[in-house]
Amino acid sequence: MSDNKETSIESTLKSMDTEEPIDIYFYRPIGYQWALLFRRLGVTPNAITIASIFIGVGAGVCFYFSNIWIILFGILLLVWANSFDSADGQLARMTKQFSPLGRALDGLAGDVWFFSIYVAICLKLYPVWGGSIWVLAVIAGYFHAKQAAMADYYRNIHLLFLKGKSGSELDNSKELTLEYNAQTFKNDWFDKLYLFFYLEYTKGQESWTPRFQKMFSMLKEKYGEEYPESFRKEFRVKSLPLMKYTNILSFNTRAIVLCLSLLIAQPWIYFVFELTVLNILLIYMVRTHEKICSKFTKEIRIGNRI
């Protein structure tokens, strides 16, 4: 198949700014080949996402066992699941097949993988740790969700100032509330149910970013949806160094630590890693981004910026 604008691998990426090396050189090329195959077969992005859920759960089941070969097979399944997670988004961008259901499934997929993995680890360690391992897993899972949510939020903020509204999935609770109130369970039950959970998810992201919300509100009040290019460029320069932390808080780094901890038969290390290293990075990322936004807000207010 010809490598034209519609089917080139570059056209299936969100942005080189927000990609990490493991994705660029491993998952995206594999996902791209899957996407080309599935497009020829007429498979939809949502079907790929659903398949990734079953494969990821299979990985979790494998991680319950102590046999090294079963664990290695589980690691291969996890890699396969993530390659499908890459492929569904790449295929969606190829074919312009976007939908609320697709976004909901894409967000659900990783949650289901890790839920099954957490359960498998707890069941494996329960004979030695007792109920304390479940407590540790619940706390780690809570912060896992926060880490992933904020990483996703900061990536979409960066994409907004890089590509504009059409290239970002950044939403705000005010607009989502209006959309939610305009729908009824009788006529739009799925969309309304999805919006209910997505609205709460977005409110949680916004509650961690008050200084960004203030800066963003000032920009929208003054310029609507079209921000001056000079501001967009300067904001991206400040935001770009934080993209490496959004990637660390997403899949690849945590998956590497998870797999290593399983291979040395100490999977509890993964929970501790989430609660220590990843939380430290989360706090640093949030505080740094808020300082950047505070600085820009002051400059906008006194007229030294845009």
Backbone torsions as a table, in degrees:
resi	resn	phi	psi	omega
1	MET	NA	137.8	-177.0
2	SER	-66.6	146.8	-178.7
3	ASP	-94.1	73.3	-178.8
4	ASN	-96.7	-175.6	-174.6
5	LYS	-59.9	-36.3	-176.1
6	GLU	-73.5	-28.1	-173.2
7	THR	-118.1	4.9	178.0
8	SER	-69.2	151.4	-178.5
9	ILE	-63.5	-32.9	179.7
10	GLU	-61.0	-34.7	-178.6
11	SER	-71.7	-13.1	-178.9
12	THR	-98.6	1.1	179.5
13	LEU	-96.3	148.9	176.0
14	LYS	-69.5	-47.2	-177.1
15	SER	-177.0	140.4	175.6
16	MET	-66.8	-26.2	177.8
17	ASP	-60.6	-35.0	-171.9
18	THR	-104.7	6.4	177.1
19	GLU	-94.8	151.5	176.0
20	GLU	-112.3	161.1	-173.9
21	PRO	-54.1	-42.1	-179.2
22	ILE	-61.1	-38.0	178.3
23	ASP	-71.6	-46.1	-176.1
24	ILE	-60.8	-43.7	-172.5
25	TYR	-99.0	-7.9	-178.8
26	PHE	-128.0	-69.6	-171.9
27	TYR	-68.4	-40.9	-178.0
28	ARG	-66.3	-43.5	175.8
29	PRO	-62.2	-40.6	177.3
30	ILE	-66.0	-46.2	179.0
31	GLY	-60.4	-36.2	179.3
32	TYR	-63.1	-43.2	178.6
33	GLN	-66.3	-40.5	174.5
34	TRP	-60.3	-44.5	-177.6
35	ALA	-61.9	-41.8	177.5
36	LEU	-62.2	-43.8	179.6
37	LEU	-63.0	-47.6	-177.1
38	PHE	-67.4	-31.2	176.7
39	ARG	-65.9	-42.0	177.5
40	ARG	-63.7	-34.1	-178.4
41	LEU	-84.1	-8.8	-179.5
42	GLY	78.7	21.2	178.8
43	VAL	-81.7	136.6	-177.4
44	THR	-86.1	157.7	175.9
45	PRO	-57.6	-37.8	-179.5
46	ASN	-64.6	-35.8	178.5
47	ALA	-66.0	-38.3	177.8
48	ILE	-64.5	-42.6	179.7
49	THR	-60.9	-44.4	179.3
50	ILE	-61.9	-41.2	177.4
51	ALA	-61.6	-39.6	-179.8
52	SER	-64.0	-32.3	178.4
53	ILE	-62.8	-46.2	-179.4
54	PHE	-66.6	-39.2	179.6
55	ILE	-66.5	-43.2	178.9
56	GLY	-63.4	-38.2	176.2
57	VAL	-65.4	-37.2	176.3
58	GLY	-59.8	-37.9	176.6
59	ALA	-62.7	-43.7	178.6
60	GLY	-59.0	-43.1	178.9
61	VAL	-60.3	-42.7	180.0
62	CYS	-62.0	-33.3	-176.0
63	PHE	-73.2	-8.3	175.1
64	TYR	-71.0	-30.3	-173.7
65	PHE	-84.6	159.5	-179.4
66	SER	-98.8	-12.8	179.5
67	ASN	-64.4	126.3	-174.0
68	ILE	-61.4	-34.8	-178.3
69	TRP	-70.6	-35.8	177.1
70	ILE	-68.5	-39.1	177.5
71	ILE	-63.5	-43.0	178.5
72	LEU	-63.0	-38.6	176.6
73	PHE	-64.1	-39.2	177.2
74	GLY	-62.9	-38.5	177.8
75	ILE	-63.5	-41.6	177.0
76	LEU	-62.5	-39.5	177.5
77	LEU	-64.3	-39.0	179.2
78	LEU	-65.2	-41.0	176.3
79	VAL	-63.1	-42.4	178.4
80	TRP	-61.8	-46.3	179.6
81	ALA	-59.2	-42.3	-178.4
82	ASN	-71.5	-30.1	175.6
83	SER	-67.0	-34.5	174.4
84	PHE	-69.5	-36.8	177.5
85	ASP	-63.3	-33.8	174.3
86	SER	-72.0	-42.3	-176.0
87	ALA	-64.3	-36.8	-176.9
88	ASP	-64.5	-41.2	177.7
89	GLY	-69.0	-38.9	179.0
90	GLN	-65.5	-41.0	177.6
91	LEU	-66.0	-39.4	178.6
92	ALA	-61.0	-40.6	178.4
93	ARG	-71.9	-31.4	175.8
94	MET	-64.2	-46.1	-170.0
95	THR	-104.0	0.0	-179.1
96	LYS	59.6	34.0	179.1
97	GLN	-96.7	86.0	179.8
98	PHE	-114.0	142.4	179.7
99	SER	-160.0	157.0	174.1
100	PRO	-56.3	-38.2	178.7
101	LEU	-62.3	-41.0	179.4
102	GLY	-62.3	-43.9	178.8
103	ARG	-64.6	-40.0	180.0
104	ALA	-65.1	-45.1	-179.9
105	LEU	-64.9	-40.6	-179.1
106	ASP	-62.9	-41.5	177.1
107	GLY	-69.0	-34.1	-178.5
108	LEU	-71.5	-33.9	-172.2
109	ALA	-55.2	-55.9	-178.8
110	GLY	-61.8	-36.3	178.4
111	ASP	-62.0	-41.8	-179.4
112	VAL	-68.6	-40.6	177.0
113	TRP	-55.1	-53.6	-173.4
114	PHE	-71.9	-28.8	174.2
115	PHE	-61.1	-46.1	179.9
116	SER	-65.3	-36.6	178.5
117	ILE	-66.7	-43.6	179.0
118	TYR	-61.0	-44.7	-179.9
119	VAL	-62.5	-43.1	-179.5
120	ALA	-61.7	-43.4	179.6
121	ILE	-64.4	-42.6	-179.8
122	CYS	-64.1	-42.4	178.2
123	LEU	-65.1	-36.7	179.0
124	LYS	-66.2	-40.8	-174.3
125	LEU	-92.1	-10.5	-175.4
126	TYR	-56.2	-42.1	-179.6
127	PRO	-57.8	-27.4	-179.4
128	VAL	-98.4	-43.6	-173.6
129	TRP	-88.7	-23.7	-175.1
130	GLY	69.0	-154.6	-176.4
131	GLY	-65.7	-17.5	-177.7
132	SER	-63.6	-28.6	-179.7
133	ILE	-68.3	-32.5	177.2
134	TRP	-68.6	-39.2	177.1
135	VAL	-62.2	-46.2	178.8
136	LEU	-60.2	-41.6	-178.8
137	ALA	-66.3	-41.1	-179.9
138	VAL	-64.1	-44.1	179.7
139	ILE	-64.9	-44.7	178.8
140	ALA	-62.8	-40.1	179.5
141	GLY	-64.1	-38.2	178.2
142	TYR	-61.2	-47.6	-178.9
143	PHE	-72.9	-29.8	172.8
144	HIS	-55.9	-46.8	-179.8
145	ALA	-62.0	-41.6	179.0
146	LYS	-66.0	-42.8	-179.9
147	GLN	-61.5	-46.1	-178.9
148	ALA	-66.9	-39.3	-179.0
149	ALA	-63.9	-44.5	-178.3
150	MET	-73.1	-34.5	175.1
151	ALA	-61.3	-43.9	178.4
152	ASP	-63.7	-39.8	-178.3
153	TYR	-65.5	-45.8	-178.6
154	TYR	-69.1	-33.4	174.7
155	ARG	-62.8	-43.2	-179.0
156	ASN	-70.2	-31.8	173.2
157	ILE	-62.5	-47.3	179.9
158	HIS	-60.9	-44.0	179.6
159	LEU	-63.6	-33.3	178.2
160	LEU	-61.1	-45.3	-179.0
161	PHE	-81.0	-12.4	176.7
162	LEU	-89.2	-48.4	-172.2
163	LYS	-114.4	-8.3	-175.1
164	GLY	88.0	-178.5	-173.6
165	LYS	-62.0	-35.4	-178.0
166	SER	-69.0	-20.8	-178.6
167	GLY	-101.0	8.5	-177.8
168	SER	-132.0	153.3	175.8
169	GLU	-106.5	24.5	180.0
170	LEU	-70.9	125.0	178.6
171	ASP	-120.8	165.7	175.2
172	ASN	-131.7	151.7	-171.6
173	SER	-66.4	-29.9	-179.7
174	LYS	-64.3	-48.7	179.5
175	GLU	-67.1	-38.9	178.8
176	LEU	-65.3	-35.7	178.1
177	THR	-64.5	-42.2	177.3
178	LEU	-62.5	-42.4	178.7
179	GLU	-65.3	-41.4	179.2
180	TYR	-63.1	-44.7	-178.5
181	ASN	-68.2	-24.5	-178.9
182	ALA	-78.6	-13.2	-177.8
183	GLN	-103.4	158.4	178.7
184	THR	-124.2	150.7	177.0
185	PHE	-66.2	-26.7	-178.3
186	LYS	-67.5	-44.0	-174.8
187	ASN	-101.4	-27.1	-175.2
188	ASP	-134.2	50.2	-169.5
189	TRP	-60.8	-40.4	-178.0
190	PHE	-69.1	-47.7	-179.0
191	ASP	-61.9	-38.7	-179.4
192	LYS	-69.3	-40.1	178.2
193	LEU	-65.1	-43.3	177.4
194	TYR	-60.6	-45.4	-178.9
195	LEU	-63.9	-33.6	178.9
196	PHE	-58.5	-49.8	-178.3
197	PHE	-73.2	-38.9	-179.0
198	TYR	-68.1	-33.6	177.2
199	LEU	-63.7	-44.1	178.4
200	GLU	-65.3	-38.3	177.3
201	TYR	-61.6	-44.7	-179.6
202	THR	-67.5	-40.0	176.9
203	LYS	-60.2	-38.0	177.9
204	GLY	-63.3	-42.8	177.0
205	GLN	-62.6	-43.9	-178.4
206	GLU	-65.7	-33.7	-178.4
207	SER	-66.0	-22.9	178.8
208	TRP	-88.3	-5.5	-172.3
209	THR	-131.0	54.5	-176.2
210	PRO	-62.6	-35.9	-178.4
211	ARG	-73.1	-35.7	173.6
212	PHE	-64.4	-42.1	-179.8
213	GLN	-59.4	-39.2	179.8
214	LYS	-66.8	-46.5	178.5
215	MET	-62.5	-44.5	-178.1
216	PHE	-63.5	-40.2	178.5
217	SER	-63.4	-41.4	178.5
218	MET	-64.1	-41.2	178.6
219	LEU	-63.1	-45.8	-178.5
220	LYS	-66.3	-37.1	179.6
221	GLU	-65.0	-36.4	-176.0
222	LYS	-87.9	-35.0	-171.9
223	TYR	-125.0	-0.7	-176.6
224	GLY	68.6	-130.9	-177.8
225	GLU	-97.5	-4.7	-177.6
226	GLU	-108.3	99.9	-178.5
227	TYR	-90.3	145.6	179.0
228	PRO	-56.3	139.0	-178.2
229	GLU	-60.6	-34.5	179.2
230	SER	-61.6	-40.4	178.5
231	PHE	-68.8	-44.8	-179.3
232	ARG	-57.3	-42.8	-179.0
233	LYS	-66.1	-45.5	-178.0
234	GLU	-67.6	-36.0	178.0
235	PHE	-66.4	-41.5	179.5
236	ARG	-62.5	-38.1	178.7
237	VAL	-60.0	-41.6	179.0
238	LYS	-73.8	-34.3	-176.0
239	SER	-78.9	-31.1	-172.9
240	LEU	-55.1	-43.7	-179.7
241	PRO	-60.4	-22.2	-179.4
242	LEU	-80.8	-13.8	-177.6
243	MET	-63.8	-30.1	178.3
244	LYS	-65.2	-30.8	178.4
245	TYR	-75.3	-35.2	176.3
246	THR	-62.9	-35.5	178.7
247	ASN	-70.4	-41.2	178.3
248	ILE	-61.2	-37.0	-178.1
249	LEU	-80.5	-3.2	-179.5
250	SER	-90.9	-115.4	-170.4
251	PHE	-102.0	-52.2	-163.1
252	ASN	-60.7	-49.1	-177.9
253	THR	-63.9	-45.1	-179.1
254	ARG	-67.1	-32.5	178.8
255	ALA	-68.2	-38.5	177.8
256	ILE	-62.7	-46.7	179.6
257	VAL	-64.7	-40.9	177.2
258	LEU	-57.5	-50.1	-176.3
259	CYS	-65.5	-41.1	177.9
260	LEU	-63.3	-40.8	180.0
261	SER	-65.8	-34.0	177.0
262	LEU	-70.6	-38.9	-177.7
263	LEU	-68.2	-27.9	177.5
264	ILE	-97.3	10.4	175.7
265	ALA	62.9	32.4	177.1
266	GLN	-132.3	61.5	-173.1
267	PRO	-65.2	-16.1	177.0
268	TRP	-62.5	-23.9	179.2
269	ILE	-58.5	-35.6	-179.2
270	TYR	-61.7	-43.6	178.8
271	PHE	-61.9	-43.1	179.8
272	VAL	-64.6	-38.9	177.7
273	PHE	-59.8	-43.4	178.1
274	GLU	-62.4	-40.8	-175.2
275	LEU	-77.9	-21.2	-177.7
276	THR	-108.1	-77.4	-173.3
277	VAL	-58.4	-50.1	-175.9
278	LEU	-69.6	-33.6	176.9
279	ASN	-69.9	-35.8	176.2
280	ILE	-62.4	-43.6	178.1
281	LEU	-65.0	-38.4	178.3
282	LEU	-60.5	-48.8	-179.2
283	ILE	-62.4	-43.2	179.2
284	TYR	-61.6	-45.1	-178.3
285	MET	-62.3	-45.7	-179.2
286	VAL	-64.6	-47.7	-177.9
287	ARG	-63.5	-41.2	-179.4
288	THR	-65.9	-44.7	180.0
289	HIS	-64.2	-39.2	178.9
290	GLU	-66.2	-36.6	177.0
291	LYS	-65.3	-41.3	177.1
292	ILE	-59.3	-46.2	-178.6
293	CYS	-66.3	-37.8	178.9
294	SER	-63.2	-41.1	179.9
295	LYS	-63.7	-46.6	179.8
296	PHE	-65.6	-36.5	179.6
297	THR	-61.8	-44.7	179.1
298	LYS	-62.2	-41.0	-178.6
299	GLU	-69.6	-35.8	175.9
300	ILE	-64.8	-42.4	-176.4
301	ARG	-64.2	-41.5	-176.4
302	ILE	-89.9	0.5	173.5
303	GLY	84.9	11.2	178.0
304	ASN	-87.1	-2.5	-179.2
305	ARG	-129.6	135.6	-178.7
306	ILE	41.5	NA	NA
